[in-house]
Amino acid sequence: MTEPEGALLVVSAHAGDFVWRAAGAIALAAERGQRAKVLCLTYGERGESARAWREGKSLEQIKAQRREEAENAAAALGAEIEFLDAGDYPLRQTDELVDRIVRVYREVDPTVVLTHPLTDPYNGDHPAAARMALEARVLAQAIGYPAPGEPLGAPPVFFFEPHQPEMCDFKPQVLLDITSVFERKRRAMECLPAQQHMWDYYTDLAKRRGVQLKRNAGPNLGLPHDTRAEAYMRLYPQVTGELS
């Protein structure tokens, strides 16, 4: 058997973002035998761990909890995970942090990149992560950039769906069928009890996007009634020799 081509890199602002928004894509890549790597810039310890704060836990306890939850979720999906512990609320761009991301790009050499959209009026950490992911991608392509590894190619970038898409200028340009791996996504979500209120929300969203996937695919594919999907936007043009 030949090794599957390419790798998937997911740049996530917080420890839970990759699960809600892209777990289906991650699980599909892993099932194909591709390398799937999640890069969490922060643990989401300040802004996305309200339950733990109310329980009286310390900052370091919360970081440890969120790390363990995210590691369990990544394992359920078949992905690697790395944490940069850059601090959330606010997540601030620095040259050092961008350089660390560049080095991950060079090491993983992804053929697909997933990250947040560039607009989110409710959570500035999300677009901050996206801006750094995009800047690092460009720098990783530069032959003269001083980081180990070969210059990056031009992996397409997909923005995964934010929590309030209408407010984030998000349009579901790509609908990904995740029906075959949805139970893995649900198990990964259940690895995040710190944000238990999100479990049913993203289960329902997968159902709604599944309905839209079937509507756009047409009636001839014989898709099941319980089709589940994730929505994405492309940043760069699709390069193809055939329109389909």
C-alpha positions as CSV (number, residue, x, y, z in Angstrom):
1,M,0.0,0.0,0.0
2,T,1.2,3.5,-0.8
3,E,1.2,6.2,1.8
4,P,-1.8,8.6,1.4
5,E,-0.8,11.9,0.0
6,G,-1.0,15.1,1.9
7,A,-1.8,16.3,5.4
8,L,-4.5,18.3,7.1
9,L,-3.5,21.2,9.3
10,V,-6.1,22.9,11.6
11,V,-5.2,26.2,13.3
12,S,-7.6,26.6,16.2
13,A,-7.7,29.7,18.5
14,H,-8.9,27.7,21.5
15,A,-8.8,24.2,22.7
16,G,-12.4,23.5,21.7
17,D,-12.8,25.3,18.4
18,F,-11.5,22.6,16.2
19,V,-14.0,20.1,17.6
20,W,-17.2,22.0,17.1
21,R,-16.3,23.4,13.7
22,A,-14.0,20.9,11.9
23,A,-14.1,17.5,13.7
24,G,-15.8,15.8,10.8
25,A,-13.2,17.0,8.3
26,I,-10.5,15.8,10.7
27,A,-12.0,12.4,11.2
28,L,-12.5,11.9,7.5
29,A,-8.8,12.7,6.8
30,A,-7.7,10.3,9.6
31,E,-9.9,7.5,8.2
32,R,-8.3,8.0,4.8
33,G,-4.9,7.5,6.4
34,Q,-3.9,11.1,6.1
35,R,-1.9,12.9,8.8
36,A,-4.2,15.3,10.7
37,K,-2.6,17.9,12.9
38,V,-4.4,20.3,15.2
39,L,-2.5,23.4,16.4
40,C,-4.3,25.1,19.3
41,L,-2.9,28.6,19.9
42,T,-4.5,28.7,23.4
43,Y,-6.3,26.5,25.8
44,G,-9.3,28.9,25.9
45,E,-8.6,29.1,29.7
46,R,-10.0,32.7,30.2
47,G,-12.8,33.2,27.8
48,E,-14.2,29.7,27.1
49,S,-14.0,28.0,30.5
50,A,-16.7,29.8,32.5
51,R,-17.9,26.6,34.2
52,A,-14.4,25.8,35.6
53,W,-14.0,29.4,36.9
54,R,-17.3,29.2,38.7
55,E,-16.2,26.0,40.3
56,G,-13.3,27.9,41.8
57,K,-10.4,26.3,39.8
58,S,-7.1,28.1,39.4
59,L,-5.8,29.3,36.1
60,E,-3.3,26.4,35.9
61,Q,-5.9,23.9,36.8
62,I,-8.1,25.2,34.1
63,K,-5.3,25.0,31.5
64,A,-4.6,21.5,32.5
65,Q,-8.3,20.5,32.3
66,R,-8.8,22.1,28.8
67,R,-5.6,20.5,27.6
68,E,-6.7,17.1,28.7
69,E,-10.1,17.6,27.1
70,A,-8.7,18.7,23.8
71,E,-6.2,15.8,23.8
72,N,-9.0,13.3,24.4
73,A,-11.0,14.9,21.6
74,A,-8.1,14.8,19.2
75,A,-7.5,11.1,20.0
76,A,-11.1,10.3,19.4
77,L,-10.7,11.8,15.9
78,G,-7.4,10.2,15.1
79,A,-5.5,13.5,15.1
80,E,-2.3,14.9,16.5
81,I,-2.5,18.0,18.7
82,E,-0.1,20.7,19.7
83,F,-0.6,23.6,22.1
84,L,1.3,26.9,21.9
85,D,-0.2,28.3,25.2
86,A,-0.3,31.9,23.7
87,G,-2.9,33.1,26.1
88,D,-6.5,34.0,25.2
89,Y,-8.9,36.9,25.8
90,P,-7.0,38.5,24.3
91,L,-5.0,36.5,21.9
92,R,-2.4,38.9,20.5
93,Q,-0.2,38.5,17.4
94,T,3.5,38.6,17.9
95,D,6.5,37.9,15.6
96,E,7.5,35.0,17.9
97,L,4.1,33.4,17.7
98,V,3.8,33.7,13.9
99,D,7.3,32.2,13.7
100,R,6.2,29.2,15.8
101,I,3.3,28.7,13.4
102,V,5.6,28.9,10.4
103,R,7.7,26.1,11.8
104,V,4.6,23.9,12.2
105,Y,3.7,24.6,8.6
106,R,7.2,23.6,7.4
107,E,7.1,20.4,9.5
108,V,3.6,19.3,8.6
109,D,3.7,20.5,4.9
110,P,-0.1,20.5,4.7
111,T,-2.1,20.1,1.5
112,V,-5.2,21.6,3.2
113,V,-5.4,24.2,6.0
114,L,-8.5,24.9,8.1
115,T,-8.9,27.9,10.3
116,H,-11.4,30.6,11.5
117,P,-12.9,33.2,9.3
118,L,-11.4,36.7,9.4
119,T,-14.5,38.4,10.9
120,D,-16.0,37.7,14.3
121,P,-17.5,40.6,16.2
122,Y,-18.1,38.4,19.2
123,N,-14.7,36.9,19.7
124,G,-11.5,38.7,18.6
125,D,-9.4,35.7,19.3
126,H,-10.8,33.9,16.3
127,P,-9.9,36.4,13.6
128,A,-6.6,36.9,15.3
129,A,-5.8,33.2,14.9
130,A,-6.9,33.3,11.3
131,R,-4.7,36.3,10.5
132,M,-1.7,34.6,12.0
133,A,-2.4,31.3,10.2
134,L,-2.5,33.2,6.9
135,E,0.6,35.3,7.5
136,A,2.5,32.2,8.6
137,R,1.4,30.3,5.5
138,V,2.8,33.1,3.3
139,L,6.1,33.2,5.2
140,A,6.4,29.4,5.1
141,Q,6.3,29.6,1.3
142,A,9.2,32.0,1.2
143,I,12.5,30.2,0.3
144,G,14.5,32.7,2.3
145,Y,12.5,32.5,5.5
146,P,14.8,31.2,8.3
147,A,12.9,28.2,9.5
148,P,13.8,24.5,9.1
149,G,12.3,22.5,6.3
150,E,11.4,23.1,2.6
151,P,9.3,26.1,1.5
152,L,5.6,25.4,1.6
153,G,3.6,24.9,-1.5
154,A,0.2,26.6,-1.8
155,P,-2.3,24.6,0.3
156,P,-5.9,25.8,-0.1
157,V,-7.3,27.5,3.0
158,F,-10.9,26.8,4.2
159,F,-12.6,28.8,6.9
160,F,-14.8,26.7,9.1
161,E,-18.2,27.8,10.3
162,P,-18.3,30.3,13.2
163,H,-20.8,30.1,16.0
164,Q,-22.9,33.0,14.5
165,P,-22.2,32.8,10.8
166,E,-24.5,35.6,9.7
167,M,-22.6,38.1,11.8
168,C,-19.2,36.8,10.6
169,D,-19.8,37.3,6.8
170,F,-19.8,33.5,6.5
171,K,-21.3,31.8,3.5
172,P,-21.5,28.0,3.2
173,Q,-19.6,27.7,-0.1
174,V,-18.5,24.1,0.6
175,L,-20.7,21.5,2.3
176,L,-18.7,18.5,3.5
177,D,-20.6,15.2,4.0
178,I,-19.5,13.9,7.5
179,T,-22.3,11.4,7.9
180,S,-19.9,8.4,8.1
181,V,-17.9,10.0,10.9
182,F,-20.5,12.0,12.7
183,E,-20.6,9.7,15.7
184,R,-16.9,10.2,16.1
185,K,-17.5,13.9,16.0
186,R,-20.1,13.6,18.7
187,R,-17.8,11.5,20.9
188,A,-15.1,14.2,20.4
189,M,-17.6,16.9,21.5
190,E,-18.4,14.9,24.6
191,C,-14.8,15.0,25.5
192,L,-15.3,18.7,26.3
193,P,-17.6,18.9,29.4
194,A,-16.3,22.4,30.0
195,Q,-18.5,23.5,27.1
196,Q,-21.3,21.0,27.4
197,H,-23.9,23.6,26.2
198,M,-22.3,23.3,22.8
199,W,-22.9,19.6,22.2
200,D,-26.5,19.8,21.1
201,Y,-26.0,23.1,19.2
202,Y,-23.4,21.5,16.9
203,T,-25.4,18.3,16.6
204,D,-28.3,20.3,15.3
205,L,-26.1,22.4,13.0
206,A,-24.8,19.2,11.4
207,K,-28.3,18.1,10.7
208,R,-29.3,21.5,9.1
209,R,-26.1,21.5,7.0
210,G,-26.9,18.0,6.0
211,V,-30.3,19.0,4.7
212,Q,-28.6,21.7,2.7
213,L,-26.1,19.3,1.3
214,K,-28.8,17.0,0.0
215,R,-30.7,19.9,-1.5
216,N,-27.6,21.1,-3.3
217,A,-26.4,17.6,-4.4
218,G,-29.7,16.8,-6.0
219,P,-32.0,13.8,-5.6
220,N,-29.9,11.2,-7.6
221,L,-27.2,10.5,-5.1
222,G,-29.4,8.6,-2.8
223,L,-28.1,10.3,0.3
224,P,-29.6,9.0,3.6
225,H,-32.2,11.1,5.4
226,D,-29.9,11.5,8.4
227,T,-27.1,13.1,6.3
228,R,-24.7,15.3,8.4
229,A,-22.5,18.0,7.1
230,E,-20.0,20.7,8.0
231,A,-19.8,24.1,6.1
232,Y,-16.7,25.8,4.9
233,M,-15.6,28.9,2.9
234,R,-12.7,29.0,0.5
235,L,-10.2,31.8,0.7
236,Y,-8.2,31.2,-2.5
237,P,-9.6,30.3,-5.9
238,Q,-10.0,26.6,-6.7
239,V,-7.5,25.5,-9.4
240,T,-9.0,22.9,-11.7
241,G,-8.9,21.6,-15.2
242,E,-12.6,20.7,-15.2
243,L,-15.7,22.4,-13.9
244,S,-17.8,20.2,-11.8
